């Protein structure tokens, strides 16, 4: 619709928030904004976690790393990437976009 804007600040900007539970969902933390570490500032209007759910690696050189798949747009021009944390969710980092022009979950090779 053109009403969502890229960037980090303003009423028409999509943001990313994290809440956590340490007691199997009986109580939850206050929301913590992660937008600046999980969204690119320029050209990206929307972000969402998924497709799928997050995982935590248990083996190898990155054991303990938390990974979440993400997608970003604007609508119809989706990129897929991952965000990750190596310090139990205290800080988050963005991986590169999936290569080969993945758009709408398809690389066009049917």
C-alpha positions in Angstrom: 0.0 0.0 0.0 3.0 2.3 0.3 2.1 3.3 3.8 4.9 1.4 5.5 8.2 3.1 5.4 11.8 1.9 5.6 14.0 2.9 8.5 14.0 2.5 12.3 11.9 5.4 13.6 8.5 6.8 13.0 4.8 5.7 13.2 4.9 4.0 9.8 7.9 1.8 10.5 7.8 -1.9 11.2 9.8 -2.9 14.3 10.9 -6.2 15.8 10.5 -7.0 19.5 11.6 -9.9 21.7 10.0 -11.3 24.8 11.3 -14.3 26.7 10.2 -16.7 29.3 12.4 -18.7 31.7 9.5 -20.7 33.3 7.9 -22.4 30.3 5.6 -19.6 29.5 4.1 -19.0 32.9 5.5 -15.4 32.9 7.2 -13.2 30.3 9.8 -10.5 30.2 9.0 -7.0 29.1 9.3 -6.5 25.4 12.8 -5.5 24.2 13.2 -3.8 20.8 15.7 -5.5 18.4 14.9 -3.6 15.2 18.3 -2.0 14.7 20.1 -5.4 14.9 17.5 -7.4 12.9 16.3 -5.1 10.1 18.2 -3.2 7.5 17.6 0.5 7.6 17.4 1.2 3.9 15.0 -0.3 1.4 13.3 -2.7 3.9 9.7 -2.0 4.9 8.6 -5.2 6.5 10.3 -7.9 8.5 8.9 -11.1 10.1 10.4 -14.1 11.7 9.9 -17.2 9.7 9.4 -19.3 7.7 9.6 -21.8 10.6 10.8 -21.4 14.1 14.1 -20.6 15.9 16.6 -23.3 16.9 19.6 -23.5 19.2 22.7 -25.3 18.0 24.0 -28.0 20.4 27.1 -29.1 18.6 30.1 -27.8 16.6 32.0 -24.5 16.8 28.8 -22.5 17.2 27.2 -24.6 19.9 24.8 -22.5 21.9 24.0 -20.2 19.0 20.3 -19.2 18.7 19.1 -18.9 15.1 15.8 -17.5 13.7 14.9 -17.4 10.0 13.6 -14.0 8.9 12.1 -12.5 5.8 12.0 -8.9 4.7 10.3 -6.9 2.0 8.7 -4.6 0.5 5.8 -6.8 -0.6 6.7 -9.0 -3.6 10.4 -8.4 -3.2 11.1 -10.7 -0.3 14.6 -11.6 1.0 15.2 -14.5 3.4 18.0 -14.3 6.0 18.7 -15.4 9.5 19.4 -13.5 12.7 21.5 -15.1 15.4 22.8 -14.6 19.0 25.9 -16.1 20.5 25.2 -14.7 24.0 21.9 -16.3 25.0 19.8 -13.6 23.3 21.5 -10.6 24.8 22.7 -9.3 21.4 21.5 -10.2 17.8 23.2 -10.1 14.4 22.0 -10.4 10.9 23.3 -12.9 8.4 23.4 -12.3 4.7 20.4 -12.7 2.4 19.9 -16.1 0.9 21.7 -16.1 -2.4 20.3 -16.6 -5.9 17.5 -14.0 -5.8 15.1 -16.0 -3.6 11.8 -14.2 -4.0 8.5 -15.3 -2.5 10.2 -18.5 -1.3 11.0 -19.6 -4.8 14.1 -19.3 -7.0 12.0 -19.5 -10.2 13.2 -23.0 -11.0 10.1 -25.1 -11.1 
